[in-house]
Amino acid sequence: MTSTITARRLLRGNEIVEYPQINIQDGHITSILSRERGHSGDSYPRALLAPAYLNIHVHGAVGHDVMEGTPQALHAVAAALAGHGVGGYYPTTVTSSIEETLRALDGIAAVIEGPAQGDGAAPLGIHLEGPFLCTAKRGVHPAALLVPPSISLFDRFWQAARGQIRIMTVAPELPSALELIEHASNLGVVCSLGHSDATLVEAEAGFRAGARSATHTFNAMRRLDHRDPGVAAYVLDNDGLFAEIICDGIHVDPAMVRLFFQAKGEEKSVLITDGMSATGMPDGHYKLGGLDVEVAHGHCTSGGALAGSVLAMDQAVRNFSLFSGAGLDVSVHAATRNPARLMGLHQDWGYLEEGREANFVALSPDGKLLQSFRAGRPLIG
């Protein structure tokens, strides 16, 4: 099966292709051409074509939580994400009992290893958020279920997930955290500093042990202080760290988003949603793992604390451009190329190139999602 898509611009790495034509055969890009200006009959005459988005931190959507660990739940989440331009995602756990975590990891891994769902975002691996978090910065993660970092417990999680854990949030200041970061990093797991009250020195130790990212920067972190900079300042100051940010205007003030972008720049900023089961649903009461969450006017709270978001990735891209002043192409990089590089997926995701699977989006000049393509197939409308 062959098809051709034309548009006004195309983001190819750091290059903008004017008046592009993508030729697709059997779900893969066979060529990307630039045509004459003024060509009539374009598929998307004013649009930017860009790689499909990646979401490395998302807990659920449309009434389902990934901790359910069932094909029905994961497929529903994947379909909802695809409708907002996401091509691949990392189902993200929340702190639960060890038994519940093992069960969820087994179920999520079975879906990752199972048959592909052609119209949904692809689950690319698991993000283990909890239980190796700091009690003081736990957010809504239940304090009674947090445990000190443990290689033996991590190995139980690893075995239950059959090696599908690809990223893990850990507080580097906790006892044995550095040994766990080194151990997990040696297995190919991206360790991310987060839910942490670490000092500058403790955060640096986590980086030296192997951590390469930061989880939802500013949220659930020791606050910036001019005499006690702490982990948030370390994340901003270290050019070697990628850093997630939730760009919904609720978790982080737009002024801090600008500061974040000035520090992390075009190469290390990573947009996430931290979306929970209420994403795509009306206000009401929902679940985040075993937690009861009240959702009202975009705020998700449990016990007075923020509990994930209802942000969709296409809106996150638009917000990042608006809040930071970055161009749309730069904002797109934060949802495509940068997470792909962080997760070692740059050979398959995050770029539009000949020979790759035709997973891409068509965006209006202000970043609104016009169409999402999976293996060359349009998913919207």
HUZI-V610106 format. One record per helix or strand of 2 or more residues. SS is the DSSP state (A for helix, B for strand). FROM is the first residue (numbers start at 0). LEN is the number of residues. If there is no record, write none. Layout:
SS,FROM,LEN
SS,FROM,LEN
This chain:
B,1,11
B,14,4
B,19,6
B,27,7
B,43,8
B,52,6
B,59,2
B,63,2
A,65,3
A,70,12
B,85,7
A,97,16
B,121,8
A,134,3
A,142,3
A,150,10
B,164,6
A,176,10
B,189,4
A,199,10
B,212,2
A,229,8
B,242,4
A,253,15
B,268,4
B,283,5
B,290,6
B,298,4
B,304,2
A,312,12
A,327,8
A,336,6
B,359,4
B,368,6
B,376,2
